[in-house]
Amino acid sequence: MTPLGSLPLIGDEPTISNERYMAAINALSSAESVEVLRRRLIRHLSIKTASYHHIPAVGSYNFERLNRYFAYNVPSEVAEYFDSDAPQNDPGMHFVFSQARAMWLSELANTEEFALQKHKIRLQNALEFIGDCLAIPLFGPFHRRGYFVLCFDKPREFFDDIFQWQVQSILQALHLRYCLVVENIRVSARLTTRESEVLELITFGKTNPEIATILGISPNTVTGYVKKIFIKLDVQDRVTAALRASSFSLVT
């Protein structure tokens, strides 16, 4: 068997070798944490830009907002767009989900979906800022979808047709593992009803005194709940707690 370090990275050759493909699948499928997933993905890819998002399950208060989990070398203009509410209405994202397959941004330009001038401009801006990337729809358990935008140093013409299917299946393995990891964290959190109420108000930016007033309890009691929430979610601040609550669908 060829040593992993001597295998070409994904994106360095027109197709992915069987050995590299299986090495990536096995590494991602066995990751025990989100951080390990991120590190293992980077080990296998030769990329220029990457942005991975998960879309909260149906019924979540922020349903269809793109929560960004992983980003690499994303231009500030694109990052601001991803972090806004705009991606909810991104025609590219919705189109690749309707096709259930990875597509190059330049491929999207030839679809009827982008006949509208405003959509053309949006796609042209993406091509200008990040280049011709693969837009990849991902599907997981617990009604969780994911969306990956992945750009390589080499142009689209360098890759064989099978390449985008190989990449999609590898990232699908990543997304499935991500869904299982975060579900295990969600289950293990075991928040009480009151802790869930406090956490939900934290996600809406409420302060401890405001939470106390809304729930009809003392500020000291709220402080105690917040400390318990931080311990259960393994976080140290309110912003991270809110992000984790959103990512793991801990609030409704």
Sequence and secondary structure as in RCSB ss.txt:
>XXXX:A:sequence
MTPLGSLPLIGDEPTISNERYMAAINALSSAESVEVLRRRLIRHLSIKTASYHHIPAVGSYNFERLNRYFAYNVP
SEVAEYFDSDAPQNDPGMHFVFSQARAMWLSELANTEEFALQKHKIRLQNALEFIGDCLAIPLFGPFHRRGYFVL
CFDKPREFFDDIFQWQVQSILQALHLRYCLVVENIRVSARLTTRESEVLELITFGKTNPEIATILGISPNTVTGY
VKKIFIKLDVQDRVTAALRASSFSLVT
>XXXX:A:secstr
   GGGS  BTSSSS  HHHHHHHHHHHHT  SHHHHHHHHHHHB  SEEEEEEE  TT TTTT  EEEEEES  
HHHHHHHTSSGGGG HHHHHHHHHTS EEHHHHTTSGGG SHHHHHHHHHHHHHH S EEEEEE STT EEEEEE
E SS GGGS HHHHHHHHHHHHHHHHHHHHHHHHHHHHH   HHHHHHHHHHHTT  HHHHHHHHTS HHHHHHH
HHHHHHHHT SSHHHHHHHHHHTT   
